[in-house]
Amino acid sequence: MVQTTINPNKALWEKGDFTRIAATMRGSADALINSLGIRRGMKVLDLGCGDGTTALPEGRLGADVLGVDIAANLVEAARQRATAEGLSNCRFEEGDASNLERLADKSFDLVVSIFGAMFAPRPFDVAKEMVRVTKPGGRIVMGNWIPNDPTLVAQILKISSAYSPPPPEGFVSPMTWGIESHVEERFGKAGITREKISFLRDTYMFDFPGRPAAFVREFRTYYPPTMNAFEAAAKNGREGELQKELENLFEAQNTTPNGDGTTIPATFLRVTVSV
Ligand SMILES: C[S@@+](CC[C@H](N)C(=O)[O-])C[C@H]1O[C@@H](n2cnc3c(N)ncnc32)[C@H](O)[C@@H]1O
């Protein structure tokens, strides 16, 4: 009998449909990518690319883009979005940020990973792989959520984890990528000195065309960490409590309380590494 091992990281992200959340993040992605000095013909790796929220803007600037993501459904969604725009310079493949063995050393001018590689297991391997595939003189740019930050995503993840079962032993929280000393240690092990790493607190805006409670429903239905939290909460009859806690958060952080839509800022750590 053929034994197939399930990769829990892949199963997690394929369980939901991150395209629904990504659709609310396109404006900030465009602004971020426009700030990176991408030029025509640059070789760009977009790691944990999802449905191409940052990969497509990289392609529109003329870069030769490879998007890699662990989730087959998101890779397919990214392909479809690129095809619909006629971006033949954007390719997408399934792959794991912790092990990019199919990619050659020193092959990219820029590696971008916005809220992507932070979710991969084995963060030291992730840093090593990102450095390995970057050309000398190239750059790595990561966007990482910050643990205990008071803004939206850190709070969603914090609330979600409070309702979820404890993680398996040895689990390293993705949020540790939002702590500067951890980032320095991981890239340090990959041969990058501290002076080559810079940090910036930056902001993403989430724009949803509906009221905050409806936006919470999107997370509940499509965002894997929140889906899992609701499943765990249901076992203890605490779904309503979790829904209310998230609704209060979204309401409190909505910057357009009197409009039809929901606009919520979220702070993240922008990491730039010179290789
Ligand atoms: C929060 S989403 C962000 C997606 C995209 N970067 C964006 O800005 O919309 C996290 C993404 O990381 C991907 N991911 C999680 N673990 C991964 C891994 N080990 N290797 C590659 N991608 C991974 C998920 O499938 C998902 O698409």
The ligand as a Gaussian input file, in Angstrom:
#p B3LYP/6-31G(d) Opt

LIG

0 1
 C       -1.621000      35.085000       4.686000
 S       -1.395000      34.257000       3.148000
 C       -0.525000      35.508000       2.198000
 C       -0.531000      35.284000       0.721000
 C        0.123000      36.370000      -0.137000
 N        1.521000      36.545000       0.119000
 C       -0.604000      37.673000       0.004000
 O        0.028000      38.674000       0.350000
 O       -1.816000      37.708000      -0.260000
 C       -0.135000      33.074000       3.550000
 C        0.300000      32.276000       2.358000
 O        1.467000      31.512000       2.697000
 C        1.323000      30.240000       2.104000
 N        2.181000      29.296000       2.817000
 C        2.003000      28.792000       4.064000
 N        2.992000      27.937000       4.357000
 C        3.824000      27.898000       3.284000
 C        5.024000      27.189000       2.978000
 N        5.547000      26.320000       3.825000
 N        5.605000      27.397000       1.781000
 C        5.051000      28.240000       0.875000
 N        3.904000      28.912000       1.101000
 C        3.303000      28.759000       2.292000
 C       -0.158000      29.955000       2.225000
 O       -0.593000      28.925000       1.387000
 C       -0.745000      31.317000       1.879000
 O       -0.931000      31.482000       0.496000

